[in-house]
């Protein structure tokens, strides 16, 4: 297979390719069916996990695709390439790979960033027994982000209000307000939920079932798209703010690793990210976690696509001509369907797999 063929046109094709490549490589497969939702074509939705290496391995290389469903095109292609290019031949001894494909299958199938609950999975890993984070700036912009009408004077007025907010507070302040995560507007953008989603529960179940008591080191790479320069994979530290985590990520993956917590990243600071599960489920395990964030189109286009998709599912008609235009924009915002972009994605993914293997071997 050429690199371009590692990538797929939709969720169904991606799932079939992933499972076929994993089987051909001798991986052990487990499927976790989502009982709460169906796909865009009425199909069954599943998170699939492929494991290569000894069950009782001391070291684990874990990859995740589709945390944000519409970004699954990228992560799926990178994971399939791992099998097709025999990257696991370079894994050190006493190591296994756990490849989690489409952890948010609903979002992948429907080309939405969110789960079937309209929840941003990467804001959902909170302790819901405690007060949830407050995001007052989001409340200031919510009604502009999702106006009553997507076209006409109402939309124009909302866009003008956003432009004035950006001019007054700065573009990064607007990005932080919008993307940092919010827990008060269930129909809004970057909603973190009020309880764990099915995808959250399934991720925790996967860790319990596929990490052995002998695990000493865990390296996690979560594939994302939508921020940064076209085709560049920014390694973003996403581990919990515990001593040594960030320093280890830089030691393993290089000084180019960025950190939203110190302002060096294209990402705003967020809480409730997927790696928060590691602190609960892997006590005593040395965790090294990053996201590989690949740039697609300018941030303004990504923002418009996200706003449009949320408006469409809250107030519009997905089957209308406008609905089809909005769905094309959200796909294009998170998946650049060109050979050059796909080659850049996989080349970077393969490079970081080898860096991860060196770290696990140390």
MONORMO-V532853 format. One record per residue. N is the residue number from 1. RES is the residue in one letter. D_LAST is the distance of its C-alpha to the last C-alpha in Angstrom with 1 decimal. Layout:
N/RES/D_LAST + N/RES/D_LAST
This chain:
1/X/32.4 + 2/X/32.2 + 3/X/30.0 + 4/X/33.1 + 5/X/33.7 + 6/X/30.4 + 7/X/32.2 + 8/X/35.1 + 9/X/38.4 + 10/X/38.3 + 11/X/36.6 + 12/X/38.3 + 13/X/37.2 + 14/X/33.6 + 15/X/33.5 + 16/X/35.1 + 17/X/32.8 + 18/X/29.7 + 19/X/30.9 + 20/X/32.1 + 21/X/28.9 + 22/X/26.9 + 23/X/29.4 + 24/X/29.4 + 25/X/25.7 + 26/X/26.1 + 27/X/24.8 + 28/X/26.3 + 29/X/28.3 + 30/X/29.7 + 31/X/32.3 + 32/X/33.1 + 33/X/36.6 + 34/X/37.8 + 35/X/41.2 + 36/X/42.2 + 37/X/42.6 + 38/X/43.4 + 39/X/42.4 + 40/X/44.5 + 41/X/46.2 + 42/X/46.6 + 43/X/43.6 + 44/X/41.4 + 45/X/38.2 + 46/X/34.9 + 47/X/31.3 + 48/X/29.5 + 49/X/26.1 + 50/X/24.5 + 51/X/21.8 + 52/X/20.0 + 53/X/18.0 + 54/X/18.6 + 55/X/20.3 + 56/X/18.5 + 57/X/14.9 + 58/X/12.4 + 59/X/10.6 + 60/X/13.1 + 61/X/13.6 + 62/X/17.0 + 63/X/19.5 + 64/X/22.9 + 65/X/26.1 + 66/X/29.5 + 67/X/28.8 + 68/X/31.7 + 69/X/33.7 + 70/X/35.1 + 71/X/31.6 + 72/X/30.8 + 73/X/32.0 + 74/X/29.0 + 75/X/26.3 + 76/X/28.0 + 77/X/28.1 + 78/X/24.4 + 79/X/23.6 + 80/X/26.2 + 81/X/24.8 + 82/X/21.4 + 83/X/23.5 + 84/X/26.0 + 85/X/23.6 + 86/X/21.5 + 87/X/18.2 + 88/X/16.9 + 89/X/17.1 + 90/X/13.8 + 91/X/11.9 + 92/X/9.4 + 93/X/11.1 + 94/X/12.1 + 95/X/12.0 + 96/X/15.2 + 97/X/16.6 + 98/X/19.4 + 99/X/21.6 + 100/X/24.3 + 101/X/27.2 + 102/X/30.0 + 103/X/29.3 + 104/X/32.6 + 105/X/34.7 + 106/X/37.9 + 107/X/36.9 + 108/X/35.6 + 109/X/38.9 + 110/X/41.2 + 111/X/39.3 + 112/X/38.9 + 113/X/36.1 + 114/X/36.9 + 115/X/37.2 + 116/X/40.5 + 117/X/41.1 + 118/X/40.9 + 119/X/37.7 + 120/X/34.7 + 121/X/31.9 + 122/X/29.5 + 123/X/31.9 + 124/X/32.6 + 125/X/29.8 + 126/X/32.0 + 127/X/33.2 + 128/X/36.7 + 129/X/38.2 + 130/X/38.0 + 131/X/39.8 + 132/X/38.2 + 133/X/37.4 + 134/X/40.5 + 135/X/40.7 + 136/X/44.2 + 137/X/43.8 + 138/X/43.2 + 139/X/46.6 + 140/X/48.2 + 141/X/47.1 + 142/X/47.1 + 143/X/50.7 + 144/X/50.2 + 145/X/47.1 + 146/X/49.0 + 147/X/52.6 + 148/X/55.4 + 149/X/56.0 + 150/X/53.6 + 151/X/56.3 + 152/X/59.3 + 153/X/60.1 + 154/X/57.9 + 155/X/54.8 + 156/X/56.0 + 157/X/56.5 + 158/X/53.0 + 159/X/51.5 + 160/X/53.6 + 161/X/52.5 + 162/X/48.8 + 163/X/49.5 + 164/X/51.2 + 165/X/48.4 + 166/X/45.9 + 167/X/48.2 + 168/X/48.8 + 169/X/45.2 + 170/X/43.1 + 171/X/41.2 + 172/X/37.9 + 173/X/39.9 + 174/X/41.4 + 175/X/38.0 + 176/X/36.7 + 177/X/39.9 + 178/X/39.7 + 179/X/36.0 + 180/X/34.8 + 181/X/35.9 + 182/X/39.2 + 183/X/40.5 + 184/X/44.3 + 185/X/45.2 + 186/X/44.5 + 187/X/45.8 + 188/X/43.9 + 189/X/40.9 + 190/X/37.4 + 191/X/38.9 + 192/X/36.4 + 193/X/38.7 + 194/X/40.2 + 195/X/38.3 + 196/X/35.2 + 197/X/35.8 + 198/X/35.4 + 199/X/32.3 + 200/X/30.8 + 201/X/31.8 + 202/X/30.5 + 203/X/27.1 + 204/X/26.9 + 205/X/28.3 + 206/X/25.7 + 207/X/22.9 + 208/X/24.8 + 209/X/25.5 + 210/X/22.2 + 211/X/19.6 + 212/X/19.8 + 213/X/20.0 + 214/X/16.9 + 215/X/14.7 + 216/X/12.0 + 217/X/10.2 + 218/X/12.5 + 219/X/12.4 + 220/X/16.0 + 221/X/17.9 + 222/X/21.6 + 223/X/23.9 + 224/X/26.9 + 225/X/29.7 + 226/X/32.6 + 227/X/31.4 + 228/X/30.9 + 229/X/32.0 + 230/X/32.8 + 231/X/29.9 + 232/X/27.2 + 233/X/24.3 + 234/X/23.6 + 235/X/20.2 + 236/X/21.5 + 237/X/19.8 + 238/X/21.4 + 239/X/19.7 + 240/X/21.9 + 241/X/22.8 + 242/X/20.8 + 243/X/19.3 + 244/X/15.8 + 245/X/15.8 + 246/X/17.0 + 247/X/15.0 + 248/X/11.7 + 249/X/13.3 + 250/X/14.3 + 251/X/11.1 + 252/X/9.5 + 253/X/13.0 + 254/X/14.8 + 255/X/18.0 + 256/X/20.1 + 257/X/19.0 + 258/X/22.2 + 259/X/23.4 + 260/X/26.8 + 261/X/27.0 + 262/X/27.5 + 263/X/29.5 + 264/X/27.1 + 265/X/27.0 + 266/X/29.7 + 267/X/29.5 + 268/X/31.6 + 269/X/30.2 + 270/X/30.3 + 271/X/29.9 + 272/X/29.6 + 273/X/26.8 + 274/X/25.1 + 275/X/21.8 + 276/X/24.2 + 277/X/24.3 + 278/X/20.7 + 279/X/21.8 + 280/X/24.6 + 281/X/23.2 + 282/X/19.6 + 283/X/20.2 + 284/X/17.3 + 285/X/14.8 + 286/X/12.1 + 287/X/13.6 + 288/X/12.8 + 289/X/16.1 + 290/X/18.0 + 291/X/21.2 + 292/X/21.9 + 293/X/25.5 + 294/X/27.6 + 295/X/30.9 + 296/X/34.1 + 297/X/37.4 + 298/X/38.6 + 299/X/38.1 + 300/X/41.8 + 301/X/41.9 + 302/X/39.1 + 303/X/40.9 + 304/X/44.2 + 305/X/42.7 + 306/X/41.2 + 307/X/44.5 + 308/X/46.5 + 309/X/44.5 + 310/X/44.9 + 311/X/48.6 + 312/X/49.1 + 313/X/47.8 + 314/X/49.5 + 315/X/52.8 + 316/X/53.1 + 317/X/53.7 + 318/X/50.7 + 319/X/53.3 + 320/X/55.2 + 321/X/55.0 + 322/X/53.4 + 323/X/50.9 + 324/X/49.9 + 325/X/49.5 + 326/X/47.3 + 327/X/45.1 + 328/X/44.7 + 329/X/43.7 + 330/X/41.0 + 331/X/39.5 + 332/X/39.7 + 333/X/38.1 + 334/X/34.8 + 335/X/34.8 + 336/X/35.8 + 337/X/37.2 + 338/X/36.9 + 339/X/35.0 + 340/X/33.6 + 341/X/32.1 + 342/X/30.6 + 343/X/29.1 + 344/X/27.5 + 345/X/26.2 + 346/X/24.5 + 347/X/23.3 + 348/X/21.4 + 349/X/20.2 + 350/X/18.8 + 351/X/17.1 + 352/X/15.4 + 353/X/14.5 + 354/X/12.6 + 355/X/10.9 + 356/X/10.0 + 357/X/8.7 + 358/X/6.3 + 359/X/5.3 + 360/X/5.5 + 361/X/3.8 + 362/X/0.0
